[in-house]
Every structure is written in structure tokens, then in C-alpha cells.
Amino acid sequence: MKIYLNRMQREVLAVGAKDTFAIAGRGTGKGVVQATVLLNAFQSMPRCTAAIVAPNAIRAMTNTLPSMTMHLSPIPISAPT
């Protein structure tokens, strides 16, 4: 599967920092970055605990989580063996 990334996405994901803060405008593809970072954390640390931070619950349920799940859905995820 090929995933095309814009410049901001490539730079953020290429750094691979422990803590990532992407201050970017609308339409820059932050959901792809969030989904990729979350997937990498889950695959590299199987029993990790992750937190998705949003200003409030409504914003999380309407903007953040749907975007992340949309970008995670085409990725085949298998359970560790």
C-alpha cells in the first residue's frame, strides 16, 4: 500500500521524536501524522498506555477521533504473536 505524504507530514514523521508538537493549519493532514505515531507506539510497545488529548470531549469525538480512525482503517493491523 502506498501512502503519499505532504512536506509537513514527511518532516514530522522523519524526525521520529519522543514528543511531537505539530502546530499546523487546517487541511495539512495532521490526522495521518496522529494515526502513524499512534500505530508506531502500539507496535513498538505492545502494552503501552496512550492518551489522545483534545480541548474538550465534544471536540475529541467530532474532530480528532474520527480523523485518526479514518486513517487507521486501511492499515492492516494484526495481533502480536
N, C-alpha and C positions, 0 to 999 in steps of 0.2 A: 504494500500500500504506500503510495506517495502522498506526502503532506507538503504543501507549499507554504512557506513562511515568508512574511514580510521582513523588512530590515529590523524593526524593533523586536519582533519575536525571535529572530535569529540571534541577535546580540544578547538578549536576556537569557536564552537557553544555552548559548555557547559559554557564558561565564560559569554557570552552574554553581552559583553562590549558595551558602547555607541559608542566608536570609535574603529574600528578593523583594524589593520595593519597586514596582513599575508604575511610575506616575505618567499616565498616557491618556490621551483624549478618547472620546467615543469613536468606535469603529476601528481601533487599532489592533484588535484581536487579542485582548487580554484573556479571554476565556480559553484560548488554545494554550497560552502560557500557564494558566492556573491548572488546567487539566493535565498537562505534561509534567509539571512539577509534582503534582499530587500523585500521579501514576508512578513516577520515578521514586518517590518517597515510599510508596506502598510496596513496590517491587524490591527495593534495596533493603528495606527494614520491615519484614513481614508482620511484626507485632507492634508496630508504631502507633502512636496516637496522634491524630492530626486535627487541627482546628481551622475552620474557614470563618474568617472574621468579616462582618458586614456592619454598617452603621446601625441597622435595626433588623428585626426578624422579617418584616414585610419586604424590605429591600433584598434580603438574602433569598427569600422564596420567589421573588419575581424576576430578579436580575442575575444574581450570582450563581445559584444552584442550577437553574435551567441551562445556562450557558455552559457550565462545566459538564453537566451530564450529556448535553448535546455533542460536545467534543470528545467525551469519553466513550460514547456508544459505538462508534465504528471501530474502536480499537479492540482486538481480540484479547480478552483478559482470562488467564487460566489460573487455577489454584496452584500454589506451590506443591511440589511433590516431595 
